[in-house]
Amino acid sequence: MSVDYEAFLDWAKDRFGEENIKLKETTHGTEICTNSFYAHKQGIDDYKFHLWMNPSGGKSKHPEKGSFRCWKTDTRGSLVKLVAD
């Protein structure tokens, strides 16, 4: 079952705040970028807009579940894991 892009975008806006969401067109679909709570939890001061989420999956091994990556901590996985975290 694939992730519905609009439903996930609505969740991200509710969870992180609409003002903290940026959208970026890539070759793997439109990615959603926000502040990384993974980096913030680890005390990294530069956590702004380092969490990238792609409901289309991109190059992930979990394309049907979407994927995410925190570029500061290199935390990555499926969107199911992200929501659970």
C-alpha positions, -999 to +999 in steps of 0.1 A: +000+000+000+015+033-010+015+065+011-010+092+000+010+123-007-016+149+003-026+130+035+011+127+045+017+164+037-012+173+059+002+151+087+036+168+084+021+203+085+002+193+117+032+176+133+059+202+124+040+234+117+031+246+082+058+274+086+084+247+090+076+229+058+094+233+024+086+214-007+112+205-033+107+189-068+132+161-074+136+133-099+120+111-073+089+132-068+081+161-045+100+159-013+089+174+020+116+191+041+113+201+078+133+206+109+149+174+122+138+163+156+165+136+154+193+162+152+176+184+178+174+154+203+211+149+198+219+185+207+229+195+172+222+232+169+219+232+131+187+211+128+167+234+106+153+218+074+176+187+076+147+161+077+137+151+042+106+129+036+095+114+003+061+097+002+071+083-033+101+065-017+128+077-040+158+054-040+147+038-008+143+000-004+108+008+010+093+028-020+057+016-012+060+030+023+078+062+014+112+071+029+129+097+051+164+108+059+179+132+084+210+146+067+226+157+100+224+123+118+220+100+088+189+085+104+167+070+076+140+046+070+104+043+060+077+069+067+060+043+089+092+043+111+092+081+111+056+084+122+062+058+150+093+077+162 
